[in-house]
Amino acid sequence: MIAVLLLAALCPSLADSQYLALPSDLPVRDGVLGLRTQTLTADSLIVDKVLLHSPAHRAGIRRGDRLIAVGPYRVRTTDELARSIASHAPGDTLTLTLERNGRTAQRQCAVTNIAQLYYLMGEEGGAPATYKDYPPAVAADESTARTLVRRLSASALDSLRDALVFETERYGRDDRLAAVDLALRAPLASGRIASNLLDDFSTATSLRDHLKTAAYHLDLNLETVETESSTGIRAGIPALIDAWGTAAAKVDSAFASLTPADRANLRPGAAALLQRFGATFYIDEGDSSETAAHIHTLRLAKKVDIASIFHGAMHLAHFADPDRLDLLAAQIHDLSPIPASALPQGLRGSFLYADSTGLGWLLVGDTGPNFYGSGAGVIVDLGGDDTYLHRPTAPTTLIIDYQGDDRHIGGGVASGIAGIGLVVDLTGNDLYHSRSLALGAAFCGIGVLWDHSGDDIYLGGLGSQGAAFFGAGLLLDDGGDDAYAADLFAQGFGGSRGLGLLSDRGGTDRYFAGGRVPSAYGTPNTYAGWAQGAGCGFRGYGPGGIGLLVDGGGDDDYQGGDFAQGVGYFFGLGALGDLSGNDRYRGSRYAQGTAAHQAVGVLIDRSGDDRYSAKIAASQGAGWDAAIGYLADWGGNDRYDARHLSQGAAAMNGLGLLFDGDGADTYSAQSGQGFGDETAYWPQRQAPNLGVLIDRGGDRDIYNLRKNEADARDAGIGLFSDR
């Protein structure tokens, strides 16, 4: 394809004298066509991508075409093309002049708007968001920032807020979450909204609490859930079978609007969708048939009744309660071992119960080391160092392991793909190793992995370790010095209509994301991360969800690539909250409280002497293109090292804020520290940037770009205050 593009770039064109120069004062009417170009030489503009079913696609524009003119105007750059198209109103028709295979041709092309171009986001006509109450956070970051902005640049905040509201209303509302919508409409409240999200999960004590909280922030109503009979708590295998059956029935009802074939196709469809998303970060980079298949998968996912799956998960969640677990263990402890002939193939060890139900096998393992090599719907294991070879066999599964250093290996570990997958482990130093959509992950379902204690190792692939699309993925770890490593879209990742949570309540933990998929920006030895509190949408096809990482304490180490550690992208909200400890954060580009393209990214560290380092750009409280980046460190002697557009910086009508509450801090950046960059992308918004750095630590701070104990206001707009 590169050879074709180069050949097209070298083809002779008509004399430029036949066309007019593009005026500098064209009107802005927000027209779009649905094509993307790149510049190969000084005056060669080549079509690189045409959106399926867009006006450009219907007009017959192809990848590799050389664009010469729009109407009477010669266009040579992507900026000239964008301005010329945007000067037309939706409903107009314009003429594109192009070269293909050395011949000149003209195409009549209809002009549309963003909402029609990204039609999938508005097919269901989503209702306006109903906003929740987010009480004031403990720290004074929002009120302090608001006071500074009002004092030094009151009109900038009003103009920027109007531009963000304009952006939220240009797109369809299907699957957009209220928390994201509110943050975009009230940008300085982003830290408060994220802080309340993090607090809601850090204070949850039971699995039911976590599920209710997840449903609440997914804008679902679970008030009518019936999870207990009026006779009180029942225990034992009969109650477990009843809960399993009820949960499975709720899952089935969630897919009532899908045919059996459509439901069966969700699993392979989700896998193909995420493979494409992970490889190119777009879902329409393949041929038209592949793109159509991904659109079909998303349409199916939007039909699933996620609330019904939550209802089902609430029934099984009772068996994660300590009282219920004690009752269950007391009853099954006295069962007699059963002969091997009564077991399904693939098992080794000692077992106390086996029943082949209509939903799958229900197995009870004794206290010795057992090997589970065949699929089962429900497994209860009383102890021993066990090995679980996970193979998805039923849409609703539950594993309860009471003791031992266990190994969970294979696909489907705590995976909720078109169903529910729960794993509850009470004690032991465990290993969890799985591929995509596992380790507390979901696609049209709920996946939960809850490990109560031990020094554990979590190894995951694409979409793992608290990741969700159209549902909830929860990885909950209550204690121990743990290690997490994942490829991409992981460690608290919220995709479309999803809430992904990784919650680790204590210990000295290590988080690593990336290392497999090279950076989309082509930077050598740099990788994509999309992890550690990331909310991200399928750009143009579906808004992002909520991704959260909550760490309760310990001296933790976070390492991610591009887009990691409290980041948002395309109507997503990502947040990382670390409650205490001397922590280290390492990222590349778009890291540490950063967002791009109508999104919100927040990092909140509440105490400790912390070290932040980002080696490329747009990090540490940076907002790019109608987005909000927010980093708040509430105390400690901290160090911030970054390069360009960092440390309270914004560009293309963004808000970037870095707030440091106390301590002797050191800041080093090549550009930033309360900095507003250019707005060339969207002149029609008629709004500035707002980059803000506020340090309330006194006279012991060190800056390479600013002066200690001073205020400053720069054009752009950048605001700085150290007092």
C-alpha positions in Angstrom: 0.0 0.0 0.0 2.9 2.4 0.7 4.1 1.9 -2.9 0.6 2.9 -4.2 0.6 6.0 -2.0 4.0 7.0 -3.2 3.1 6.5 -6.8 0.0 8.6 -6.3 2.0 11.3 -4.6 4.3 11.6 -7.7 1.5 11.6 -10.3 1.3 14.9 -12.2 -1.6 17.1 -11.3 -3.5 19.8 -13.1 -1.9 23.2 -13.0 -2.5 24.9 -9.7 -3.6 28.0 -11.6 -6.9 26.3 -12.2 -7.8 26.6 -8.5 -8.1 29.4 -6.1 -6.1 29.7 -2.9 -8.0 28.7 0.2 -9.1 31.8 2.0 -8.0 32.3 5.6 -11.4 33.6 6.8 -13.7 30.7 5.8 -16.9 30.4 7.8 -17.2 27.4 10.2 -20.3 25.3 9.8 -19.1 22.0 11.2 -19.4 19.9 8.0 -17.6 16.5 7.8 -17.3 13.8 5.2 -15.8 10.8 7.0 -12.2 10.6 5.5 -8.7 10.8 6.9 -5.7 12.0 5.0 -1.9 12.2 5.3 0.7 14.4 3.6 3.5 12.6 1.8 5.1 15.6 0.0 4.7 19.3 0.2 1.6 19.3 -2.0 0.4 15.7 -2.0 -2.6 15.0 0.2 -3.4 11.3 0.2 -6.6 9.6 1.5 -5.5 7.2 4.2 -8.9 6.1 5.5 -12.6 6.3 4.5 -15.2 5.5 7.2 -17.7 2.8 6.3 -21.1 4.1 5.3 -19.9 7.7 5.5 -20.6 10.3 2.8 -17.0 9.9 1.5 -17.6 6.1 1.3 -20.9 6.6 -0.6 -19.3 9.0 -3.0 -16.7 6.4 -4.0 -13.6 7.9 -2.4 -10.9 5.3 -1.8 -7.8 4.9 0.2 -4.8 6.0 -1.9 -6.7 8.8 -3.8 -4.8 12.0 -4.1 -7.0 15.0 -3.2 -6.5 18.1 -5.2 -9.3 20.5 -4.6 -12.5 21.0 -2.6 -14.8 23.0 -4.9 -12.8 25.8 -6.4 -10.0 25.7 -3.8 -6.7 23.9 -4.0 -5.9 21.9 -0.8 -2.4 20.7 0.1 -2.5 20.0 3.8 -4.8 18.2 6.3 -5.5 21.5 7.9 -6.6 23.1 4.6 -8.8 20.1 3.8 -10.4 20.2 7.3 -11.1 23.9 7.0 -12.5 23.7 3.5 -14.9 20.9 4.5 -15.9 22.5 7.8 -16.9 25.6 5.9 -19.9 23.7 4.5 -23.0 23.0 6.5 -24.5 19.6 7.0 -26.9 18.9 4.1 -24.7 20.7 1.5 -23.1 18.9 -1.4 -19.5 19.7 -2.4 -17.2 18.6 -5.3 -14.0 16.8 -4.6 -11.3 16.7 -7.3 -8.9 13.8 -7.0 -6.3 11.8 -8.9 -6.5 8.0 -9.1 -4.1 5.9 -11.1 -2.8 9.0 -12.9 -6.3 10.2 -13.9 -8.3 13.1 -12.7 -11.9 12.7 -11.5 -14.5 14.5 -9.6 -16.9 13.2 -7.0 -20.0 14.8 -5.6 -20.0 14.3 -1.9 -22.8 15.1 0.7 -21.8 16.9 3.8 -23.0 15.6 7.2 -22.4 16.3 10.9 -20.5 14.5 13.7 -23.7 12.8 15.0 -24.7 11.4 11.7 -21.1 10.4 10.8 -20.8 8.5 14.1 -24.3 7.1 13.7 -23.8 4.0 15.9 -23.6 6.2 19.0 -27.1 7.6 18.5 -29.1 4.8 17.0 -31.0 4.2 20.3 -31.5 7.8 21.1 -30.0 7.7 24.6 -31.9 9.8 27.2 -30.2 12.8 28.8 -28.1 11.8 31.8 -29.5 11.9 35.3 -26.7 13.3 37.4 -25.8 11.9 40.8 -24.7 13.9 43.9 -20.9 14.0 44.3 -20.2 15.6 47.7 -17.1 17.8 48.2 -13.9 15.9 48.5 -11.7 16.1 51.6 -8.9 18.1 49.9 -9.3 21.7 48.8 -8.0 21.2 45.3 -11.3 22.1 43.5 -12.1 25.2 45.6 -8.5 26.4 45.5 -8.4 26.0 41.7 -11.8 27.7 41.3 -10.6 30.7 43.4 -7.4 31.0 41.4 -9.1 30.8 38.0 -11.8 33.3 39.0 -9.1 35.7 40.2 -6.7 35.5 37.3 -8.9 34.4 34.3 -12.6 34.2 35.1 -13.8 34.3 31.4 -11.4 31.4 30.4 -13.3 28.9 32.6 -16.7 30.0 31.3 -15.5 29.8 27.6 -13.9 26.4 28.1 -16.9 25.0 29.9 -19.1 26.1 27.0 -16.8 24.4 24.5 -16.9 21.2 26.5 -20.7 21.3 26.7 -20.7 21.8 22.9 -18.6 18.7 22.5 -20.8 16.5 24.7 -23.9 17.5 22.7 -22.4 16.9 19.2 -22.4 13.2 19.6 -25.1 10.6 20.3 -25.9 9.6 23.9 -26.1 5.8 23.5 -24.2 4.2 26.4 -22.7 7.4 27.7 -22.4 7.3 31.5 -23.7 10.1 33.7 -20.4 10.5 35.6 -18.5 11.2 32.4 -21.1 13.6 31.1 -21.2 15.6 34.3 -17.4 15.9 34.5 -17.2 17.3 31.0 -19.9 19.8 31.8 -18.3 20.8 35.2 -14.6 20.5 34.5 -13.2 21.6 37.8 -15.5 19.0 39.5 -13.6 16.2 37.8 -11.4 15.5 40.8 -14.3 15.5 43.2 -16.3 13.1 40.9 -13.3 10.7 40.6 -12.6 10.9 44.3 -16.1 9.9 45.2 -16.0 7.0 42.8 -12.8 5.8 44.4 -14.2 6.2 47.9 -17.4 4.3 47.0 -15.3 1.2 46.2 -12.6 1.6 48.9 -15.3 1.6 51.6 -17.3 -1.3 50.1 -17.0 -4.4 52.3 -19.0 -7.2 50.6 -19.2 -8.4 47.1 -22.8 -7.3 47.1 -21.6 -3.8 48.0 -19.2 -3.8 45.1 -21.8 -5.0 42.7 -24.4 -2.4 43.8 -21.8 0.3 43.6 -20.8 -0.8 40.1 -24.4 -0.9 38.9 -25.1 2.5 40.4 -22.2 4.1 38.5 -23.3 2.3 35.3 -26.6 4.1 35.8 -28.5 0.9 36.5 -31.2 0.5 39.1 -31.0 -2.7 41.3 -33.4 -1.6 44.1 -35.8 -4.5 43.3 -33.2 -7.3 43.6 -34.6 -10.3 45.6 -31.7 -12.3 46.9 -32.9 -13.9 50.1 -35.9 -15.9 51.0 -38.1 -14.8 53.9 -37.0 -17.8 55.9 -33.5 -16.3 56.3 -30.1 -17.5 55.3 -29.9 -21.0 54.0 -26.6 -22.9 53.7 -25.2 -25.9 52.0 -25.3 -27.4 48.5 -29.1 -27.1 48.0 -28.9 -23.4 48.6 -25.9 -23.1 46.3 -27.7 -24.9 43.5 -30.8 -22.7 44.0 -28.6 -19.5 43.7 -26.8 -20.9 40.7 -30.0 -21.7 39.0 -31.5 -18.3 39.7 -28.4 -16.6 38.5 -28.3 -18.6 35.3 -32.0 -17.8 34.6 -31.3 -14.1 35.1 -28.4 -14.3 32.6 -30.7 -16.1 30.1 -33.3 -13.4 30.4 -30.6 -10.7 29.8 -30.2 -12.1 26.3 -33.9 -12.5 25.5 -33.7 -9.9 22.6 -31.0 -11.9 20.9 -31.3 -15.1 18.9 -29.4 -18.2 20.2 -27.0 -17.7 17.2 -26.4 -14.1 18.1 -25.7 -15.0 21.7 -23.3 -17.7 20.6 -21.5 -15.2 18.3 -20.9 -12.7 21.1 -17.8 -14.6 22.4 -15.9 -14.9 19.1 -17.2 -11.4 18.1 -15.8 -9.9 21.3 -12.5 -11.6 20.8 -12.1 -10.4 17.2 -13.2 -6.9 18.2 -10.6 -6.6 21.0 -7.9 -8.1 18.8 -8.4 -5.4 16.2 -8.8 -2.7 18.9 -5.5 -3.8 20.6 -3.6 -4.1 17.3 -4.5 -0.7 15.8 -6.5 1.1 18.5 -9.3 1.5 15.9 -12.0 -1.0 15.1 -12.3 0.0 11.5 -8.8 -0.5 10.3 -9.6 -3.8 8.6 -11.5 -4.3 5.4 -15.2 -3.4 5.1 -16.5 -6.9 6.0 -14.4 -7.0 9.2 -15.6 -3.5 10.2 -19.2 -4.5 9.5 -18.7 -7.6 11.8 -17.4 -5.4 14.6 -20.3 -3.0 14.2 -22.7 -6.0 14.4 -21.0 -7.2 17.6 -21.5 -3.7 19.2 -25.1 -3.6 18.2 -25.7 -7.0 19.8 -23.9 -5.9 23.0 -26.2 -2.9 23.2 -29.2 -5.1 23.2 -28.1 -7.1 26.3 -29.9 -6.3 29.5 -26.9 -5.7 31.8 -29.2 -5.0 34.8 -30.5 -8.6 34.6 -27.0 -10.0 34.7 -26.3 -7.9 37.8 -29.5 -9.3 39.4 -28.1 -12.8 38.8 -24.7 -12.0 40.2 -26.2 -10.7 43.4 -27.7 -14.1 44.1 -24.2 -15.7 43.8 -22.6 -12.9 45.7 -24.1 -14.1 49.0 -21.7 -17.1 48.8 -18.8 -14.6 49.0 -20.0 -13.4 52.5 -17.9 -14.7 55.4 -20.9 -16.0 57.4 -22.3 -17.9 54.3 -18.8 -19.3 53.6 -18.5 -20.6 57.2 -21.9 -22.2 57.0 -21.1 -23.8 53.7 -17.8 -25.2 54.9 -19.3 -26.6 58.1 -21.8 -28.6 56.1 -19.6 -30.1 53.4 -16.7 -30.9 55.7 -18.5 -34.0 56.9 -19.2 -35.4 53.4 -17.6 -38.7 52.6 -15.1 -39.1 49.7 -16.6 -40.3 46.5 -15.1 -42.8 44.1 -13.3 -41.7 40.9 -15.9 -43.4 38.8 -18.4 -40.8 39.9 -16.2 -37.9 38.7 -15.9 -36.4 35.2 -12.7 -36.9 33.3 -9.8 -34.6 33.9 -9.9 -34.5 37.7 -7.2 -35.8 40.1 -7.2 -35.8 43.9 -9.9 -36.3 46.6 -13.5 -35.1 46.1 -16.5 -35.0 48.4 -19.3 -34.3 46.0 -20.0 -34.4 42.2 -23.2 -33.7 40.5 -23.9 -33.2 36.8 -26.7 -30.7 36.7 -28.5 -29.1 33.8 -26.2 -26.1 34.2 -22.9 -28.1 34.4 -20.9 -30.0 37.0 -21.0 -29.0 40.7 -17.8 -30.3 42.4 -16.6 -30.2 46.0 -12.9 -30.9 46.6 -11.4 -32.1 49.8 -8.5 -30.5 51.7 -5.7 -32.1 49.7 -4.1 -31.0 46.4 -6.6 -31.3 43.6 -6.3 -30.9 39.9 -9.3 -29.5 38.0 -8.7 -30.3 34.3 -12.3 -30.3 33.1 -14.9 -27.6 33.0 -17.4 -27.2 35.8 -20.1 -24.7 36.6 -19.5 -24.6 40.4 -16.4 -25.7 42.3 -16.0 -25.6 46.1 -12.5 -26.6 47.3 -11.8 -26.9 51.1 -8.0 -26.7 50.9 -4.7 -27.9 49.5 -2.4 -26.5 46.8 -4.8 -26.9 43.8 -4.5 -26.4 40.1 -7.4 -25.1 38.0 -7.2 -25.4 34.3 -9.9 -23.0 33.2 -12.0 -23.8 30.2 -15.2 -21.9 29.7 -18.1 -24.4 29.7 -21.1 -22.6 31.1 -22.2 -18.9 31.0 -22.5 -18.9 34.8 -19.7 -20.2 36.9 -18.5 -19.9 40.6 -15.3 -21.2 42.2 -14.7 -20.9 46.0 -11.3 -22.0 47.3 -10.8 -21.9 51.1 -7.1 -22.6 51.6 -3.8 -23.4 49.8 -1.3 -21.9 47.3 -3.3 -22.4 44.2 -2.7 -22.0 40.4 -5.4 -20.8 38.1 -4.3 -21.2 34.5 -6.0 -20.9 31.1 -8.7 -19.0 29.5 -11.7 -17.9 31.4 -10.3 -17.3 34.9 -13.1 -15.1 36.5 -14.3 -14.2 33.1 -17.8 -12.9 32.4 -18.3 -13.2 28.6 -22.0 -13.2 27.9 -22.5 -14.4 31.5 -21.1 -14.4 35.0 -17.7 -15.7 36.2 -16.8 -15.5 39.9 -13.7 -16.7 41.7 -13.4 -16.3 45.5 -10.1 -17.4 47.2 -9.7 -17.0 51.0 -6.1 -17.7 51.8 -2.8 -18.6 50.2 -0.1 -17.3 47.9 -1.8 -17.8 44.5 -0.9 -17.6 40.8 -3.5 -16.4 38.3 -2.5 -16.6 34.7 -4.9 -16.1 31.9 -5.3 -14.6 28.4 -7.8 -12.0 27.2 -10.9 -11.0 29.0 -10.1 -12.8 32.3 -9.0 -12.2 35.9 -12.1 -10.2 36.7 -13.1 -9.1 33.2 -16.3 -9.0 31.3 -17.9 -8.4 27.9 -21.7 -8.4 28.2 -21.4 -9.9 31.7 -19.8 -9.7 35.1 -16.4 -11.1 36.0 -15.2 -11.0 39.6 -11.9 -12.3 41.1 -11.7 -11.8 44.9 -8.5 -12.9 46.7 -8.7 -12.3 50.4 -5.1 -12.8 51.5 -1.7 -13.8 50.4 1.2 -12.6 48.2 -0.3 -13.2 44.8 0.8 -13.0 41.2 -1.6 -11.9 38.4 -0.5 -12.4 34.8 -3.0 -11.3 32.1 -3.3 -10.5 28.5 -5.6 -8.1 26.6 -8.6 -6.8 28.6 -7.8 -8.3 32.1 -7.3 -7.6 35.8 -10.5 -5.6 36.3 -11.6 -4.7 32.8 -15.1 -4.5 31.3 -17.1 -3.7 28.2 -20.9 -3.7 28.7 -20.8 -4.9 32.3 -18.5 -5.0 35.2 -15.0 -6.5 35.7 -13.7 -6.5 39.3 -10.4 -7.7 40.7 -10.4 -7.4 44.5 -7.3 -8.2 46.6 -7.6 -7.7 50.3 -3.9 -7.9 51.3 -0.4 -9.1 50.7 2.5 -8.0 48.5 1.1 -8.6 45.1 2.5 -8.4 41.5 0.3 -7.5 38.5 1.4 -7.7 34.9 -0.9 -7.3 31.8 -0.6 -6.5 28.2 -3.3 -3.9 27.3 -6.7 -2.6 28.4 -6.2 -3.8 32.0 -5.8 -3.1 35.7 -8.9 -1.0 36.1 -10.1 -0.5 32.5 -13.6 0.7 31.5 -14.6 0.2 27.9 -18.0 1.0 26.4 -20.8 0.7 28.9 -18.3 -1.0 31.3 -16.9 -0.5 34.7 -13.5 -2.0 35.4 -12.0 -2.0 38.9 -8.8 -3.2 40.4 -8.9 -2.8 44.2 -5.9 -3.7 46.3 -6.4 -2.9 50.0 -2.9 -3.2 51.2 0.7 -4.3 50.8 3.7 -3.3 48.7 2.4 -4.0 45.2 3.9 -3.8 41.7 1.8 -2.9 38.7 3.2 -3.4 35.2 1.2 -2.8 32.0 2.4 -2.8 28.4 5.6 -4.3 26.9 3.9 -6.1 24.0 2.1 -3.7 21.8 4.4 -0.9 20.3 3.4 2.7 20.8 1.0 3.9 18.1 3.2 7.0 17.9 6.2 5.0 16.6 8.5 6.0 19.5 11.3 3.4 19.8 11.3 1.2 22.9 7.9 2.5 24.0 4.7 0.6 24.3 1.0 1.1 24.7 -0.5 0.6 28.1 -4.1 1.7 28.4 -4.2 0.5 32.0 -4.1 1.4 35.7 -7.3 3.3 35.9 -8.3 4.0 32.2 -11.6 4.8 30.7 -11.6 4.5 27.0 -14.2 4.3 24.1 -14.2 2.9 20.6 -13.6 6.3 19.0 -16.5 7.0 16.7 -18.4 3.9 17.6 -19.0 3.9 21.3 -18.2 6.1 24.3 -15.9 4.8 27.0 -16.8 3.6 30.5 -15.3 4.0 33.9 -11.9 2.4 34.8 -10.6 2.6 38.4 -7.5 1.4 40.2 -7.7 1.8 44.0 -4.7 0.9 46.2 -5.2 1.2 49.9 -1.6 1.4 51.1 2.0 0.4 50.8 5.0 1.6 48.9 3.8 0.7 45.4 5.4 0.8 42.0 3.3 1.6 38.9 4.8 1.2 35.4 2.8 1.8 32.3 3.3 2.8 28.7 1.3 5.3 26.7 -2.1 6.0 28.3 -1.7 4.7 31.8 -2.3 5.7 35.5 -5.5 7.7 35.6 -6.3 8.4 31.9 -9.4 9.0 29.8 -10.1 8.8 26.1 -13.3 9.4 24.0 -16.0 9.9 26.6 -14.3 7.6 29.2 -13.3 8.4 32.8 -10.2 6.8 34.2 -9.0 7.3 37.8 -6.1 5.9 39.9 -6.3 6.5 43.7 -3.5 5.6 46.0 -4.4 6.2 49.7 -1.0 6.0 51.3 2.7 5.1 50.9 5.8 6.3 49.1 4.9 5.4 45.6 6.5 5.5 42.2 4.7 6.2 38.9 6.4 5.7 35.5 4.7 6.3 32.2 5.4 7.4 28.6 2.9 9.6 26.8 -0.5 10.5 28.2 0.2 9.3 31.7 -0.6 10.2 35.3 -3.9 12.1 35.3 -4.3 12.9 31.6 -7.0 12.7 29.0 -7.7 13.2 25.3 -10.7 13.6 23.1 -13.8 14.3 25.2 -12.7 12.4 28.2 -11.5 12.7 31.9 -8.4 11.3 33.5 -7.6 11.6 37.2 -4.8 10.5 39.5 -5.2 11.1 43.3 -2.4 10.3 45.7 -3.4 11.1 49.3 -0.1 10.8 51.2 3.5 9.8 51.0 6.8 10.9 49.3 6.0 10.1 45.7 7.9 10.1 42.4 6.2 10.8 39.1 8.1 10.3 35.8 6.8 10.5 32.2 9.3 10.3 29.5 7.5 11.8 26.4 4.6 14.3 26.5 1.1 15.2 27.7 1.3 13.9 31.3 0.9 14.8 35.0 -2.3 16.7 34.8 -2.7 17.4 31.0 -5.8 17.8 28.9 -5.8 17.4 25.1 -8.7 18.2 22.7 -11.8 19.0 24.8 -10.6 16.7 27.6 -9.7 17.1 31.3 -6.5 15.8 33.0 -6.3 16.1 36.7 -3.5 15.1 39.1 -3.9 15.8 42.8 -1.2 14.8 45.4 -2.4 15.8 48.8 0.8 15.5 50.8 4.5 14.5 51.0 7.8 15.5 49.5 7.2 14.7 45.9 9.2 14.8 42.6 7.7 15.4 39.2 9.7 14.7 36.0 8.2 15.1 32.6 8.8 16.5 29.1 6.4 18.5 27.0 2.9 19.6 27.8 3.0 18.4 31.3 2.4 19.3 35.0 -0.8 21.3 34.6 -0.9 21.8 30.8 -3.6 21.9 28.1 -4.0 22.1 24.4 -6.8 22.1 21.8 -9.4 23.4 24.3 -8.4 21.1 27.2 -8.1 21.6 31.0 -5.0 20.3 32.7 -4.6 20.7 36.5 -1.8 19.6 38.8 -2.5 20.3 42.5 0.0 19.5 45.2 -1.2 20.1 48.8 1.9 20.0 51.0 5.6 19.1 51.2 8.8 20.2 49.6 8.4 19.3 46.0 10.5 19.3 42.9 9.2 19.9 39.3 11.1 19.4 36.1 9.5 19.7 32.6 10.4 21.0 29.1 7.1 22.7 28.7 4.2 23.0 31.2 3.9 23.9 34.9 0.7 25.9 34.3 0.7 26.1 30.5 -1.9 26.7 27.8 -0.8 25.6 24.3 -2.4 26.0 20.9 -6.1 25.6 19.9 -5.6 25.1 16.2 -7.7 21.9 15.9 -11.1 23.6 16.6 -11.1 27.4 16.0 -14.9 27.2 15.8 -15.1 26.5 19.5 -13.8 30.0 20.2 -12.4 28.9 23.6 -9.0 28.9 25.2 -7.0 26.2 27.0 -6.7 26.2 30.7 -3.5 24.8 32.2 -3.1 25.1 36.0 -0.4 24.2 38.5 -1.1 24.9 42.2 1.3 24.1 45.0 0.4 24.8 48.6 3.6 23.5 50.1 5.3 26.8 51.0 8.8 28.0 50.3 10.7 24.7 49.8 9.7 23.8 46.3 11.9 23.7 43.3 10.9 24.5 39.7 12.9 24.6 36.4 10.3 26.8 34.6 8.6 28.7 37.4 9.5 30.7 40.5 8.7 29.6 44.0 6.2 31.6 46.1 4.7 33.4 43.1 1.7 33.6 40.9 1.7 33.8 37.1 -0.7 34.0 34.2 0.5 33.2 30.7 -1.3 33.5 27.4 -2.9 30.4 26.2 -4.1 30.3 29.1 -1.7 29.0 31.8 -2.1 29.7 35.5 0.5 29.0 38.2 0.4 29.6 41.9 2.8 28.6 44.7 1.8 30.0 48.0 
